[in-house]
């Protein structure tokens, strides 16, 4: 089988199955990468508008023990497990560089999830120690609320990375009809087209809040930052699942891909 290329204009089609002449369209069903992230955001916004924050569905969605916060942690843990599985499963065919990247990715998911749950404080309910109570602006057992250098700057870096890798580069490659060849080094680093909708929502989720602060208008929900973090987590999961699906398909089909 000759080396197979996949391109962003074709939504990263898989190689045709031998003897069938058919090509699989996507790494994932559109239900997961397109309709689910859009539908969840629309439903979340509708809940904030039409339900009472203290008694309605909003009370179950918002807050430290709400659906959004807990779902963020679960998605991050799933992404962490997915990255560990890829390291284990493809350690003999992947170069040290992608394996180290996946390890750093895994550690980042653990840190992100731990900080979101205040390392279990929100679930167990322990009292914040004197040290964290003195330096943490929300009196929680976490680091990101102790300094802007551990909160805004890391989030800004992640936002920029998701914008470049998940939005700008895919759109540029589609516009220029450039092809990503899985035989080239670092092919695995770039998110595919299936990450685009989630990346767009992740990057723009807090923009209406900024407009509210600038204009004094009230039209958006209060948990925009939490939604942004949720879509960060879902982006990470989609990225890992997408990479795993491609690696599996290439291996099954006998396609030679760059180990680096």
C-alpha positions as CSV (number, residue, x, y, z in Angstrom):
1,X,0.0,0.0,0.0
2,X,1.4,3.4,-0.9
3,X,1.8,6.1,1.6
4,X,-1.6,7.7,2.2
5,X,-2.2,11.4,2.6
6,X,-5.1,13.1,4.4
7,X,-6.2,16.7,4.0
8,X,-8.1,19.2,5.9
9,X,-10.5,20.0,3.0
10,X,-11.6,16.3,3.1
11,X,-11.9,16.5,6.9
12,X,-8.9,14.2,7.4
13,X,-10.4,11.2,5.6
14,X,-9.0,7.8,6.4
15,X,-7.3,5.7,3.8
16,X,-9.7,3.5,1.8
17,X,-10.2,0.0,3.0
18,X,-8.3,-2.5,0.8
19,X,-10.6,-3.9,-1.9
20,X,-13.6,-1.7,-1.1
21,X,-12.8,1.6,-2.7
22,X,-14.6,3.3,0.2
23,X,-13.2,6.0,2.4
24,X,-14.1,6.7,6.0
25,X,-15.1,10.3,6.3
26,X,-14.1,11.3,9.8
27,X,-12.2,10.1,12.8
28,X,-15.4,10.7,14.8
29,X,-19.1,10.9,14.2
30,X,-20.3,14.5,13.7
31,X,-22.6,13.9,16.8
32,X,-19.5,14.1,19.0
33,X,-17.4,16.8,17.4
34,X,-20.0,19.1,15.9
35,X,-23.6,18.7,17.2
36,X,-22.8,17.9,20.9
37,X,-20.6,20.9,21.6
38,X,-23.0,23.3,19.9
39,X,-26.1,21.8,21.5
40,X,-24.6,21.8,25.0
41,X,-23.7,25.5,24.7
42,X,-27.2,26.4,23.4
43,X,-28.9,24.4,26.2
44,X,-26.6,25.9,28.9
45,X,-27.5,29.4,27.7
46,X,-31.2,28.6,27.6
47,X,-31.0,27.2,31.2
48,X,-29.4,30.4,32.4
49,X,-32.1,32.5,30.8
50,X,-35.3,30.6,31.5
51,X,-34.6,29.0,34.9
52,X,-34.1,30.3,38.4
53,X,-30.6,30.3,39.7
54,X,-31.5,29.3,43.3
55,X,-34.2,26.7,42.5
56,X,-34.3,25.8,38.8
57,X,-31.9,23.9,36.6
58,X,-29.4,26.7,36.8
59,X,-28.8,25.7,40.4
60,X,-27.8,22.2,39.2
61,X,-25.5,23.4,36.4
62,X,-23.7,26.4,38.0
63,X,-21.5,26.4,41.1
64,X,-18.5,24.4,42.4
65,X,-20.6,21.2,42.6
66,X,-22.6,21.9,39.5
67,X,-22.7,19.9,36.3
68,X,-20.3,22.2,34.4
69,X,-17.5,22.0,37.0
70,X,-17.8,18.2,37.6
71,X,-18.1,17.5,33.8
72,X,-14.9,19.5,33.2
73,X,-13.1,17.2,35.7
74,X,-14.5,14.0,34.2
75,X,-13.5,15.1,30.7
76,X,-10.0,15.9,31.8
77,X,-9.6,12.6,33.5
78,X,-10.8,10.9,30.4
79,X,-8.3,12.8,28.3
80,X,-5.6,11.8,30.8
81,X,-6.5,8.1,30.6
82,X,-6.6,8.4,26.8
83,X,-3.1,9.8,26.6
84,X,-1.7,7.1,28.9
85,X,-3.3,4.5,26.8
86,X,-1.7,5.9,23.6
87,X,1.7,5.9,25.3
88,X,1.2,2.3,26.4
89,X,-0.3,1.0,23.1
90,X,2.1,2.8,20.6
91,X,5.3,3.1,22.6
92,X,7.1,0.8,20.2
93,X,6.1,2.7,17.0
94,X,6.2,6.3,18.3
95,X,9.4,8.4,18.8
96,X,10.4,9.6,22.2
97,X,9.2,13.1,21.3
98,X,5.5,12.4,20.9
99,X,5.6,10.0,23.9
100,X,7.1,12.8,26.0
101,X,4.5,15.2,24.7
102,X,1.7,12.8,25.6
103,X,3.2,12.4,29.1
104,X,3.3,16.2,29.6
105,X,-0.3,16.4,28.2
106,X,-1.3,13.8,30.8
107,X,0.3,15.7,33.6
108,X,-1.3,18.9,32.4
109,X,-4.8,17.2,32.5
110,X,-4.1,15.9,36.0
111,X,-3.1,19.4,37.2
112,X,-6.1,21.1,35.5
113,X,-8.6,18.5,36.9
114,X,-7.1,18.8,40.4
115,X,-7.2,22.6,40.4
116,X,-10.8,22.5,39.1
117,X,-11.9,20.3,42.0
118,X,-9.6,22.0,44.5
119,X,-7.9,18.6,44.8
120,X,-11.1,17.0,46.1
121,X,-12.1,19.8,48.5
122,X,-15.4,20.4,46.7
123,X,-16.4,16.8,47.0
124,X,-15.0,15.8,50.4
125,X,-15.7,19.2,52.0
126,X,-12.6,19.7,54.1
127,X,-11.8,23.1,55.7
128,X,-9.2,25.2,53.9
129,X,-6.0,25.4,55.8
130,X,-4.6,28.7,57.2
131,X,-2.0,29.0,54.5
132,X,-4.4,28.7,51.6
133,X,-7.1,30.7,53.4
134,X,-4.6,33.6,53.7
135,X,-3.4,33.6,50.1
136,X,-6.4,32.2,48.1
137,X,-8.9,34.8,47.1
138,X,-11.7,32.2,47.1
139,X,-10.5,30.4,50.3
140,X,-10.0,27.1,48.4
141,X,-7.2,24.5,48.4
142,X,-5.8,25.3,45.0
143,X,-3.1,27.3,43.4
144,X,-4.8,29.1,40.5
145,X,-6.7,31.5,42.8
146,X,-3.6,32.6,44.6
147,X,-2.0,34.6,41.8
148,X,-2.7,35.8,38.3
149,X,0.5,34.2,37.2
150,X,-1.0,30.8,38.1
151,X,-4.5,31.6,36.7
152,X,-4.8,34.2,33.9
153,X,-1.4,33.5,32.3
154,X,-1.8,29.7,32.0
155,X,-5.3,30.1,30.7
156,X,-4.2,32.7,28.2
157,X,-1.4,30.4,27.0
158,X,-3.9,27.5,26.6
159,X,-6.4,29.8,24.8
160,X,-3.7,31.0,22.4
161,X,-2.6,27.4,21.7
162,X,-6.2,26.2,21.1
163,X,-6.8,29.2,18.8
164,X,-3.7,28.6,16.8
165,X,-3.8,24.8,16.6
166,X,-7.6,24.3,16.7
167,X,-8.9,27.3,14.7
168,X,-6.3,29.4,12.8
169,X,-4.1,26.6,11.3
170,X,-7.0,24.3,10.2
171,X,-8.8,27.3,8.6
172,X,-5.6,28.4,6.9
173,X,-4.9,24.9,5.6
174,X,-8.4,24.5,4.3
175,X,-8.3,27.9,2.6
176,X,-4.9,27.0,0.9
177,X,-5.9,23.4,0.2
178,X,-2.6,22.3,1.8
179,X,-2.2,18.6,2.7
180,X,-0.9,17.1,6.0
181,X,1.0,14.0,5.2
182,X,1.1,11.4,8.0
183,X,4.5,10.4,6.9
184,X,5.9,13.8,7.8
185,X,7.4,14.5,11.3
186,X,5.2,16.1,13.9
187,X,2.0,15.3,11.9
188,X,0.4,14.1,15.2
189,X,0.8,17.4,16.9
190,X,-1.8,19.3,14.9
191,X,-5.5,19.0,15.9
192,X,-7.7,17.9,13.0
193,X,-10.9,19.5,11.7
194,X,-13.0,17.6,14.2
195,X,-11.6,19.9,17.0
196,X,-12.6,23.1,15.2
197,X,-16.2,23.7,16.6
198,X,-15.1,23.0,20.2
199,X,-12.0,25.2,19.7
200,X,-14.1,28.1,18.5
201,X,-16.5,27.9,21.5
202,X,-13.6,27.5,23.9
203,X,-11.8,30.6,22.6
204,X,-14.9,32.8,22.3
205,X,-17.0,31.7,25.3
206,X,-16.1,34.7,27.5
207,X,-16.2,37.4,24.8
208,X,-19.9,38.3,25.6
209,X,-18.9,38.7,29.3
210,X,-16.3,41.3,28.2
211,X,-18.9,43.1,26.2
212,X,-21.2,43.1,29.2
213,X,-18.5,44.7,31.4
214,X,-17.7,47.3,28.7
215,X,-21.4,48.3,27.9
216,X,-23.1,47.6,31.2
217,X,-25.7,45.4,29.4
218,X,-26.9,42.0,30.9
219,X,-27.6,39.3,28.3
220,X,-25.2,36.5,29.1
221,X,-24.8,33.9,31.8
222,X,-22.5,34.3,34.8
223,X,-20.6,31.0,34.4
224,X,-18.9,31.9,31.2
225,X,-15.4,31.2,32.6
226,X,-16.4,27.8,33.7
227,X,-17.9,27.1,30.3
228,X,-14.6,28.1,28.7
229,X,-12.8,25.7,30.9
230,X,-15.3,22.9,30.1
231,X,-14.6,23.4,26.4
232,X,-10.9,23.4,27.0
233,X,-11.3,20.0,28.6
234,X,-13.5,18.7,25.7
235,X,-11.0,20.0,23.2
236,X,-8.3,18.0,24.9
237,X,-10.4,14.9,24.9
238,X,-11.3,15.2,21.2
239,X,-7.7,15.7,20.4
240,X,-6.6,12.5,22.1
241,X,-9.5,10.5,20.8
242,X,-8.9,11.8,17.3
243,X,-5.2,10.9,17.5
244,X,-5.9,7.5,18.8
245,X,-8.5,6.7,16.1
246,X,-6.0,7.8,13.4
247,X,-3.1,5.7,14.8
248,X,-5.4,2.7,15.1
249,X,-6.7,3.1,11.5
250,X,-3.2,3.6,10.1
251,X,-1.9,0.5,11.9
252,X,-4.8,-1.7,10.9
253,X,-4.6,-0.5,7.3
254,X,-0.8,-0.9,7.1
255,X,-0.2,2.8,6.4
256,X,3.3,3.9,7.3
257,X,3.3,7.0,9.4
258,X,6.2,9.0,10.8
259,X,7.1,7.9,14.3
260,X,8.2,11.4,15.1
